[in-house]
Amino acid sequence: MSTSIKYAIKTLKEFDPNFYRQWASQVKDAFAKRKWNDYLVTPAPALSPPSETDTWDLGKQPEFIPDPHTTALAKAFLTQSIPYRYQPNIESCTTAAQSWSVFIELYGMRSREIELNYEQDMLNLTKLLTESIDDFIDKFENKLSEVRAQQDPSAK
């Protein structure tokens, strides 16, 4: 009898910077379901196992010791969702935590400049003569979805 685990998220959606927040949320959910949260922590936890002389303090959490096999699985799981055009950013990363921190730094921190770019995109959106009203509405709704996807939940 097989005791395989069924995951709600078997593969991650492809990374798209316009929808970074949704992608990041899905990554967190997938890692939590697999109990891999510690593999997204940066800096990576120490690799040395606890010595026999270590005493357990009830106020302290035991130090996380990453499993090399799970470390490789976590990195592969995260990397498979990143298109080749974004992979040069994580080329030197050896763990999922390092890759994760690169994406947080590059796409997770919004600046006023990015917000102004989205605002300008919305203002420049015009209906072309060759475009039907339905096509324009779709284009507008897609752009609006991109803007909302980048907003903090409290700002929506």
N, CA and C atoms as an extended XYZ file, in Angstrom:
468
Properties=species:S:1:pos:R:3:atomname:S:1:resname:S:1:resid:I:1 pbc="F F F"
N         0.846       -1.180        0.000 N   MET     1
C         0.000        0.000        0.000 CA  MET     1
C         0.888        1.239        0.000 C   MET     1
N         0.651        2.124       -0.926 N   SER     2
C         1.459        3.335       -1.070 CA  SER     2
C         0.958        4.418       -0.117 C   SER     2
N         1.888        5.117        0.486 N   THR     3
C         1.531        6.214        1.383 CA  THR     3
C         2.057        7.523        0.811 C   THR     3
N         1.777        7.794       -0.454 N   SER     4
C         2.260        9.017       -1.084 CA  SER     4
C         1.460       10.212       -0.575 C   SER     4
N         2.137       11.334       -0.515 N   ILE     5
C         1.520       12.566       -0.054 CA  ILE     5
C         0.924       13.275       -1.263 C   ILE     5
N        -0.285       13.784       -1.123 N   LYS     6
C        -0.927       14.537       -2.200 CA  LYS     6
C        -0.806       16.018       -1.868 C   LYS     6
N        -0.217       16.767       -2.798 N   TYR     7
C        -0.025       18.198       -2.603 CA  TYR     7
C        -1.038       18.975       -3.422 C   TYR     7
N        -1.554       20.041       -2.835 N   ALA     8
C        -2.491       20.900       -3.550 CA  ALA     8
C        -1.790       21.589       -4.712 C   ALA     8
N        -0.534       21.969       -4.517 N   ILE     9
C         0.250       22.630       -5.562 CA  ILE     9
C         1.358       21.678       -5.970 C   ILE     9
N         1.156       21.010       -7.105 N   LYS    10
C         2.149       20.035       -7.565 CA  LYS    10
C         3.315       20.715       -8.257 C   LYS    10
N         3.021       21.749       -9.040 N   THR    11
C         4.064       22.559       -9.672 CA  THR    11
C         3.668       24.015       -9.494 C   THR    11
N         4.667       24.860       -9.458 N   LEU    12
C         4.416       26.289       -9.312 CA  LEU    12
C         4.093       26.892      -10.668 C   LEU    12
N         3.266       27.916      -10.668 N   LYS    13
C         2.998       28.653      -11.897 CA  LYS    13
C         4.291       29.351      -12.318 C   LYS    13
N         4.393       29.639      -13.606 N   GLU    14
C         5.583       30.307      -14.121 CA  GLU    14
C         5.666       31.718      -13.551 C   GLU    14
N         6.874       32.108      -13.145 N   PHE    15
C         7.104       33.431      -12.585 CA  PHE    15
C         6.843       34.499      -13.637 C   PHE    15
N         6.103       35.536      -13.248 N   ASP    16
C         5.861       36.707      -14.084 CA  ASP    16
C         6.001       37.914      -13.165 C   ASP    16
N         6.945       38.818      -13.453 N   PRO    17
C         7.162       39.953      -12.546 CA  PRO    17
C         5.916       40.815      -12.334 C   PRO    17
N         5.012       40.840      -13.318 N   ASN    18
C         3.784       41.626      -13.163 CA  ASN    18
C         2.865       41.048      -12.097 C   ASN    18
N         3.024       39.771      -11.807 N   PHE    19
C         2.184       39.111      -10.805 CA  PHE    19
C         3.060       38.490       -9.721 C   PHE    19
N         4.112       39.212       -9.334 N   TYR    20
C         5.069       38.701       -8.351 CA  TYR    20
C         4.388       38.307       -7.044 C   TYR    20
N         3.509       39.151       -6.520 N   ARG    21
C         2.911       38.898       -5.205 CA  ARG    21
C         2.111       37.598       -5.189 C   ARG    21
N         1.363       37.314       -6.258 N   GLN    22
C         0.592       36.078       -6.314 CA  GLN    22
C         1.516       34.865       -6.429 C   GLN    22
N         2.563       34.997       -7.248 N   TRP    23
C         3.529       33.916       -7.397 CA  TRP    23
C         4.209       33.638       -6.054 C   TRP    23
N         4.637       34.689       -5.373 N   ALA    24
C         5.313       34.529       -4.081 CA  ALA    24
C         4.386       33.884       -3.057 C   ALA    24
N         3.122       34.250       -3.077 N   SER    25
C         2.158       33.648       -2.164 CA  SER    25
C         2.007       32.158       -2.451 C   SER    25
N         1.968       31.794       -3.720 N   GLN    26
C         1.841       30.380       -4.086 CA  GLN    26
C         3.095       29.607       -3.677 C   GLN    26
N         4.270       30.215       -3.835 N   VAL    27
C         5.515       29.563       -3.416 CA  VAL    27
C         5.474       29.295       -1.909 C   VAL    27
N         5.084       30.304       -1.139 N   LYS    28
C         5.011       30.128        0.319 CA  LYS    28
C         4.039       29.018        0.697 C   LYS    28
N         2.881       29.001        0.039 N   ASP    29
C         1.886       27.954        0.322 CA  ASP    29
C         2.430       26.566       -0.006 C   ASP    29
N         3.075       26.446       -1.156 N   ALA    30
C         3.605       25.143       -1.586 CA  ALA    30
C         4.701       24.665       -0.640 C   ALA    30
N         5.581       25.576       -0.218 N   PHE    31
C         6.651       25.195        0.705 CA  PHE    31
C         6.074       24.846        2.077 C   PHE    31
N         5.041       25.566        2.517 N   ALA    32
C         4.415       25.271        3.810 CA  ALA    32
C         3.757       23.896        3.778 C   ALA    32
N         3.068       23.573        2.689 N   LYS    33
C         2.401       22.273        2.564 CA  LYS    33
C         3.413       21.130        2.660 C   LYS    33
N         4.611       21.373        2.126 N   ARG    34
C         5.652       20.347        2.147 CA  ARG    34
C         6.492       20.387        3.432 C   ARG    34
N         6.177       21.349        4.303 N   LYS    35
C         6.941       21.572        5.543 CA  LYS    35
C         8.396       21.928        5.224 C   LYS    35
N         8.566       22.765        4.198 N   TRP    36
C         9.885       23.223        3.758 CA  TRP    36
C        10.109       24.698        4.069 C   TRP    36
N         9.324       25.311        4.929 N   ASN    37
C         9.453       26.740        5.199 CA  ASN    37
C        10.874       27.141        5.557 C   ASN    37
N        11.551       26.300        6.327 N   ASP    38
C        12.914       26.618        6.744 CA  ASP    38
C        13.882       26.680        5.558 C   ASP    38
N        13.514       26.092        4.439 N   TYR    39
C        14.391       26.104        3.270 CA  TYR    39
C        14.275       27.407        2.476 C   TYR    39
N        13.356       28.294        2.865 N   LEU    40
C        13.255       29.626        2.258 CA  LEU    40
C        13.882       30.700        3.136 C   LEU    40
N        14.364       30.314        4.312 N   VAL    41
C        14.924       31.263        5.266 CA  VAL    41
C        16.317       31.687        4.822 C   VAL    41
N        16.551       32.991        4.830 N   THR    42
C        17.869       33.520        4.496 CA  THR    42
C        18.362       34.327        5.683 C   THR    42
N        19.605       34.223        6.090 N   PRO    43
C        20.626       33.347        5.525 CA  PRO    43
C        20.340       31.895        5.865 C   PRO    43
N        20.877       31.043        5.046 N   ALA    44
C        20.648       29.613        5.236 CA  ALA    44
C        21.124       29.202        6.620 C   ALA    44
N        20.382       28.356        7.298 N   PRO    45
C        20.762       27.909        8.636 CA  PRO    45
C        22.082       27.138        8.632 C   PRO    45
N        22.671       27.037        9.801 N   ALA    46
C        23.947       26.330        9.939 CA  ALA    46
C        23.801       24.873        9.536 C   ALA    46
N        24.851       24.316        8.978 N   LEU    47
C        24.803       22.941        8.509 CA  LEU    47
C        25.339       21.940        9.526 C   LEU    47
N        25.863       22.425       10.634 N   SER    48
C        26.444       21.494       11.599 CA  SER    48
C        25.366       20.889       12.492 C   SER    48
N        25.410       19.568       12.687 N   PRO    49
C        24.426       18.931       13.572 CA  PRO    49
C        24.713       19.292       15.028 C   PRO    49
N        23.701       19.235       15.883 N   PRO    50
C        23.927       19.558       17.297 CA  PRO    50
C        24.866       18.540       17.943 C   PRO    50
N        25.713       19.033       18.817 N   SER    51
C        26.635       18.125       19.501 CA  SER    51
C        25.937       17.488       20.697 C   SER    51
N        26.534       16.443       21.226 N   GLU    52
C        25.924       15.733       22.357 CA  GLU    52
C        25.983       16.559       23.635 C   GLU    52
N        26.856       17.555       23.675 N   THR    53
C        26.985       18.385       24.875 CA  THR    53
C        25.987       19.534       24.884 C   THR    53
N        25.276       19.736       23.757 N   ASP    54
C        24.279       20.808       23.714 CA  ASP    54
C        23.147       20.491       24.683 C   ASP    54
N        22.701       21.529       25.386 N   THR    55
C        21.558       21.360       26.285 CA  THR    55
C        20.349       22.020       25.650 C   THR    55
N        19.195       21.449       25.902 N   TRP    56
C        17.972       21.994       25.340 CA  TRP    56
C        17.410       23.026       26.292 C   TRP    56
N        17.214       24.211       25.780 N   ASP    57
C        16.594       25.291       26.528 CA  ASP    57
C        15.148       25.357       26.058 C   ASP    57
N        14.206       25.281       26.976 N   LEU    58
C        12.799       25.262       26.596 CA  LEU    58
C        12.386       26.548       25.891 C   LEU    58
N        13.084       27.648       26.121 N   GLY    59
C        12.743       28.916       25.484 CA  GLY    59
C        13.293       29.025       24.070 C   GLY    59
N        14.207       28.156       23.684 N   LYS    60
C        14.823       28.217       22.364 CA  LYS    60
C        14.295       27.111       21.472 C   LYS    60
N        14.142       27.442       20.202 N   GLN    61
C        13.773       26.434       19.224 CA  GLN    61
C        15.020       25.646       18.858 C   GLN    61
N        14.894       24.362       18.604 N   PRO    62
C        16.069       23.619       18.159 CA  PRO    62
C        16.531       24.165       16.803 C   PRO    62
N        17.834       24.177       16.613 N   GLU    63
C        18.399       24.702       15.378 CA  GLU    63
C        18.021       23.805       14.204 C   GLU    63
N        17.650       24.440       13.106 N   PHE    64
C        17.257       23.720       11.910 CA  PHE    64
C        18.495       23.173       11.210 C   PHE    64
N        18.495       21.886       10.951 N   ILE    65
C        19.586       21.241       10.222 CA  ILE    65
C        19.021       20.804        8.869 C   ILE    65
N        19.402       21.494        7.783 N   PRO    66
C        18.831       21.131        6.483 CA  PRO    66
C        19.312       19.776        5.990 C   PRO    66
N        18.391       19.049        5.395 N   ASP    67
C        18.700       17.772        4.773 CA  ASP    67
C        19.202       18.070        3.364 C   ASP    67
N        20.378       17.568        2.969 N   PRO    68
C        20.914       17.874        1.628 CA  PRO    68
C        19.968       17.470        0.494 C   PRO    68
N        19.275       16.357        0.647 N   HIS    69
C        18.348       15.915       -0.393 CA  HIS    69
C        17.171       16.884       -0.513 C   HIS    69
N        16.596       17.274        0.621 N   THR    70
C        15.472       18.215        0.601 CA  THR    70
C        15.918       19.589        0.138 C   THR    70
N        17.147       19.978        0.470 N   THR    71
C        17.694       21.249       -0.007 CA  THR    71
C        17.712       21.267       -1.533 C   THR    71
N        18.162       20.180       -2.134 N   ALA    72
C        18.200       20.079       -3.591 CA  ALA    72
C        16.786       20.065       -4.176 C   ALA    72
N        15.864       19.339       -3.544 N   LEU    73
C        14.478       19.300       -4.012 CA  LEU    73
C        13.834       20.688       -3.948 C   LEU    73
N        14.062       21.398       -2.847 N   ALA    74
C        13.470       22.730       -2.675 CA  ALA    74
C        13.990       23.694       -3.737 C   ALA    74
N        15.285       23.651       -3.995 N   LYS    75
C        15.859       24.526       -5.027 CA  LYS    75
C        15.299       24.178       -6.396 C   LYS    75
N        15.229       22.903       -6.720 N   ALA    76
C        14.699       22.468       -8.019 CA  ALA    76
C        13.222       22.849       -8.157 C   ALA    76
N        12.454       22.678       -7.092 N   PHE    77
C        11.029       23.007       -7.120 CA  PHE    77
C        10.823       24.487       -7.406 C   PHE    77
N        11.624       25.335       -6.759 N   LEU    78
C        11.511       26.772       -6.971 CA  LEU    78
C        12.009       27.167       -8.363 C   LEU    78
N        13.139       26.627       -8.767 N   THR    79
C        13.760       26.993      -10.040 CA  THR    79
C        12.911       26.591      -11.239 C   THR    79
N        12.182       25.479      -11.150 N   GLN    80
C        11.385       25.029      -12.293 CA  GLN    80
C        10.297       26.030      -12.674 C   GLN    80
N         9.940       26.933      -11.790 N   SER    81
C         8.894       27.909      -12.105 CA  SER    81
C         9.443       29.212      -12.676 C   SER    81
N        10.752       29.304      -12.789 N   ILE    82
C        11.371       30.549      -13.230 CA  ILE    82
C        11.804       30.419      -14.691 C   ILE    82
N        11.233       31.233      -15.588 N   PRO    83
C        11.616       31.156      -17.003 CA  PRO    83
C        13.108       31.467      -17.194 C   PRO    83
N        13.653       30.960      -18.287 N   TYR    84
C        15.081       31.121      -18.554 CA  TYR    84
C        15.528       32.580      -18.556 C   TYR    84
N        14.678       33.494      -18.984 N   ARG    85
C        15.100       34.895      -19.073 CA  ARG    85
C        15.357       35.520      -17.700 C   ARG    85
N        14.824       34.924      -16.616 N   TYR    86
C        15.063       35.437      -15.266 CA  TYR    86
C        16.103       34.608      -14.505 C   TYR    86
N        16.524       33.490      -15.056 N   GLN    87
C        17.451       32.622      -14.338 CA  GLN    87
C        18.868       33.176      -14.189 C   GLN    87
N        19.346       34.083      -15.060 N   PRO    88
C        20.675       34.653      -14.791 CA  PRO    88
C        20.761       35.345      -13.429 C   PRO    88
N        19.629       35.833      -12.911 N   ASN    89
C        19.614       36.472      -11.594 CA  ASN    89
C        19.975       35.495      -10.482 C   ASN    89
N        19.691       34.216      -10.691 N   ILE    90
C        19.899       33.224       -9.630 CA  ILE    90
C        20.965       32.190      -10.011 C   ILE    90
N        21.741       32.504      -11.019 N   GLU    91
C        22.733       31.553      -11.529 CA  GLU    91
C        23.717       31.092      -10.460 C   GLU    91
N        24.117       31.982       -9.576 N   SER    92
C        25.112       31.618       -8.560 CA  SER    92
C        24.482       31.086       -7.271 C   SER    92
N        23.167       31.038       -7.203 N   CYS    93
C        22.484       30.570       -5.996 CA  CYS    93
C        22.566       29.052       -5.900 C   CYS    93
N        22.845       28.577       -4.699 N   THR    94
C        22.953       27.134       -4.485 CA  THR    94
C        21.805       26.570       -3.659 C   THR    94
N        20.971       27.444       -3.088 N   THR    95
C        19.836       26.982       -2.288 CA  THR    95
C        18.570       27.744       -2.690 C   THR    95
N        17.441       27.203       -2.320 N   ALA    96
C        16.170       27.879       -2.574 CA  ALA    96
C        16.115       29.198       -1.801 C   ALA    96
N        16.696       29.220       -0.606 N   ALA    97
C        16.693       30.437        0.206 CA  ALA    97
C        17.437       31.569       -0.488 C   ALA    97
N        18.556       31.261       -1.113 N   GLN    98
C        19.311       32.294       -1.827 CA  GLN    98
C        18.515       32.806       -3.024 C   GLN    98
N        17.906       31.900       -3.781 N   SER    99
C        17.088       32.299       -4.931 CA  SER    99
C        15.904       33.140       -4.474 C   SER    99
N        15.263       32.698       -3.400 N   TRP   100
C        14.112       33.402       -2.861 CA  TRP   100
C        14.476       34.827       -2.469 C   TRP   100
N        15.623       35.002       -1.809 N   SER   101
C        16.030       36.344       -1.382 CA  SER   101
C        16.333       37.251       -2.574 C   SER   101
N        16.867       36.680       -3.670 N   VAL   102
C        17.119       37.469       -4.875 CA  VAL   102
C        15.799       37.988       -5.439 C   VAL   102
N        14.784       37.132       -5.505 N   PHE   103
C        13.504       37.558       -6.056 CA  PHE   103
C        12.788       38.544       -5.153 C   PHE   103
N        12.941       38.409       -3.851 N   ILE   104
C        12.360       39.390       -2.933 CA  ILE   104
C        13.017       40.748       -3.168 C   ILE   104
N        14.332       40.743       -3.293 N   GLU   105
C        15.068       41.988       -3.493 CA  GLU   105
C        14.717       42.640       -4.831 C   GLU   105
N        14.634       41.839       -5.897 N   LEU   106
C        14.385       42.393       -7.227 CA  LEU   106
C        12.927       42.775       -7.477 C   LEU   106
N        11.993       41.977       -6.972 N   TYR   107
C        10.597       42.173       -7.337 CA  TYR   107
C         9.661       42.406       -6.158 C   TYR   107
N        10.087       42.092       -4.967 N   GLY   108
C         9.203       42.189       -3.820 CA  GLY   108
C         9.138       43.553       -3.184 C   GLY   108
N        10.103       44.384       -3.482 N   MET   109
C        10.132       45.709       -2.877 CA  MET   109
C         9.725       46.737       -3.915 C   MET   109
N         8.535       47.251       -3.761 N   ARG   110
C         8.044       48.237       -4.707 CA  ARG   110
C         8.561       49.618       -4.352 C   ARG   110
N         8.826       50.389       -5.351 N   SER   111
C         9.251       51.760       -5.117 CA  SER   111
C         8.205       52.709       -5.692 C   SER   111
N         8.308       53.947       -5.347 N   ARG   112
C         7.387       54.950       -5.877 CA  ARG   112
C         7.535       55.036       -7.399 C   ARG   112
N         8.738       54.828       -7.893 N   GLU   113
C         8.981       54.874       -9.332 CA  GLU   113
C         8.171       53.803      -10.072 C   GLU   113
N         8.106       52.605       -9.513 N   ILE   114
C         7.332       51.525      -10.133 CA  ILE   114
C         5.846       51.878      -10.132 C   ILE   114
N         5.370       52.429       -9.030 N   GLU   115
C         3.971       52.826       -8.960 CA  GLU   115
C         3.657       53.897       -9.999 C   GLU   115
N         4.570       54.855      -10.195 N   LEU   116
C         4.369       55.898      -11.196 CA  LEU   116
C         4.369       55.319      -12.609 C   LEU   116
N         5.198       54.296      -12.846 N   ASN   117
C         5.206       53.641      -14.154 CA  ASN   117
C         3.861       52.978      -14.448 C   ASN   117
N         3.280       52.313      -13.435 N   TYR   118
C         1.961       51.702      -13.618 CA  TYR   118
C         0.899       52.772      -13.875 C   TYR   118
N         0.991       53.866      -13.139 N   GLU   119
C         0.037       54.952      -13.329 CA  GLU   119
C         0.146       55.518      -14.747 C   GLU   119
N         1.369       55.702      -15.217 N   GLN   120
C         1.589       56.213      -16.569 CA  GLN   120
C         1.064       55.247      -17.622 C   GLN   120
N         1.275       53.952      -17.406 N   ASP   121
C         0.746       52.933      -18.333 CA  ASP   121
C        -0.773       53.025      -18.438 C   ASP   121
N        -1.438       53.230      -17.302 N   MET   122
C        -2.891       53.339      -17.313 CA  MET   122
C        -3.343       54.604      -18.042 C   MET   122
N        -2.612       55.706      -17.840 N   LEU   123
C        -2.980       56.960      -18.495 CA  LEU   123
C        -2.740       56.897      -20.004 C   LEU   123
N        -1.748       56.147      -20.427 N   ASN   124
C        -1.409       56.042      -21.851 CA  ASN   124
C        -2.262       55.014      -22.592 C   ASN   124
N        -3.074       54.294      -21.891 N   LEU   125
C        -3.887       53.253      -22.508 CA  LEU   125
C        -5.001       53.892      -23.345 C   LEU   125
N        -4.943       53.682      -24.648 N   THR   126
C        -5.955       54.258      -25.539 CA  THR   126
C        -6.498       53.180      -26.461 C   THR   126
N        -7.712       53.395      -26.915 N   LYS   127
C        -8.337       52.461      -27.845 CA  LYS   127
C        -7.878       52.795      -29.253 C   LYS   127
N        -7.396       51.790      -29.952 N   LEU   128
C        -6.978       51.965      -31.335 CA  LEU   128
C        -8.198       51.901      -32.247 C   LEU   128
N        -8.109       52.529      -33.401 N   LEU   129
C        -9.227       52.504      -34.354 CA  LEU   129
C        -9.525       51.088      -34.839 C   LEU   129
N        -8.503       50.280      -34.931 N   THR   130
C        -8.668       48.906      -35.429 CA  THR   130
C        -9.129       47.939      -34.334 C   THR   130
N        -9.286       48.434      -33.147 N   GLU   131
C        -9.599       47.596      -31.988 CA  GLU   131
C       -11.086       47.699      -31.644 C   GLU   131
N       -11.681       46.566      -31.353 N   SER   132
C       -13.085       46.596      -30.933 CA  SER   132
C       -13.157       47.052      -29.481 C   SER   132
N       -14.330       47.468      -29.082 N   ILE   133
C       -14.501       47.913      -27.696 CA  ILE   133
C       -14.267       46.761      -26.727 C   ILE   133
N       -14.662       45.552      -27.123 N   ASP   134
C       -14.448       44.385      -26.261 CA  ASP   134
C       -12.955       44.095      -26.093 C   ASP   134
N       -12.183       44.229      -27.177 N   ASP   135
C       -10.733       44.028      -27.105 CA  ASP   135
C       -10.094       45.075      -26.197 C   ASP   135
N       -10.554       46.319      -26.312 N   PHE   136
C       -10.010       47.382      -25.469 CA  PHE   136
C       -10.347       47.145      -23.999 C   PHE   136
N       -11.568       46.728      -23.735 N   ILE   137
C       -11.966       46.449      -22.346 CA  ILE   137
C       -11.104       45.323      -21.781 C   ILE   137
N       -10.849       44.283      -22.570 N   ASP   138
C        -9.968       43.191      -22.122 CA  ASP   138
C        -8.574       43.707      -21.822 C   ASP   138
N        -8.045       44.555      -22.707 N   LYS   139
C        -6.706       45.122      -22.518 CA  LYS   139
C        -6.662       45.963      -21.237 C   LYS   139
N        -7.705       46.772      -21.024 N   PHE   140
C        -7.787       47.601      -19.828 CA  PHE   140
C        -7.858       46.745      -18.565 C   PHE   140
N        -8.707       45.721      -18.581 N   GLU   141
C        -8.846       44.852      -17.408 CA  GLU   141
C        -7.556       44.092      -17.111 C   GLU   141
N        -6.834       43.677      -18.149 N   ASN   142
C        -5.544       43.011      -17.939 CA  ASN   142
C        -4.542       43.948      -17.291 C   ASN   142
N        -4.482       45.179      -17.759 N   LYS   143
C        -3.557       46.164      -17.174 CA  LYS   143
C        -3.956       46.460      -15.735 C   LYS   143
N        -5.252       46.593      -15.490 N   LEU   144
C        -5.729       46.833      -14.131 CA  LEU   144
C        -5.381       45.658      -13.210 C   LEU   144
N        -5.473       44.434      -13.709 N   SER   145
C        -5.099       43.251      -12.926 CA  SER   145
C        -3.621       43.293      -12.561 C   SER   145
N        -2.780       43.718      -13.504 N   GLU   146
C        -1.347       43.837      -13.221 CA  GLU   146
C        -1.104       44.837      -12.103 C   GLU   146
N        -1.791       45.970      -12.149 N   VAL   147
C        -1.618       47.001      -11.116 CA  VAL   147
C        -2.080       46.467       -9.767 C   VAL   147
N        -3.234       45.852       -9.726 N   ARG   148
C        -3.758       45.318       -8.458 CA  ARG   148
C        -2.875       44.203       -7.906 C   ARG   148
N        -2.290       43.419       -8.790 N   ALA   149
C        -1.442       42.303       -8.347 CA  ALA   149
C        -0.207       42.816       -7.614 C   ALA   149
N         0.237       44.002       -7.925 N   GLN   150
C         1.438       44.553       -7.297 CA  GLN   150
C         1.144       45.322       -6.016 C   GLN   150
N        -0.115       45.575       -5.753 N   GLN   151
C        -0.474       46.350       -4.565 CA  GLN   151
C        -0.489       45.474       -3.325 C   GLN   151
N        -0.157       46.104       -2.205 N   ASP   152
C        -0.313       45.439       -0.920 CA  ASP   152
C        -1.795       45.200       -0.687 C   ASP   152
N        -2.144       44.097       -0.024 N   PRO   153
C        -3.572       43.847        0.233 CA  PRO   153
C        -4.252       45.001        0.977 C   PRO   153
N        -3.539       45.692        1.833 N   SER   154
C        -4.131       46.793        2.584 CA  SER   154
C        -4.373       48.019        1.695 C   SER   154
N        -3.657       48.146        0.566 N   ALA   155
C        -3.787       49.291       -0.320 CA  ALA   155
C        -4.862       49.106       -1.367 C   ALA   155
N        -5.380       47.898       -1.522 N   LYS   156
C        -6.363       47.637       -2.569 CA  LYS   156
C        -7.664       48.297       -2.230 C   LYS   156
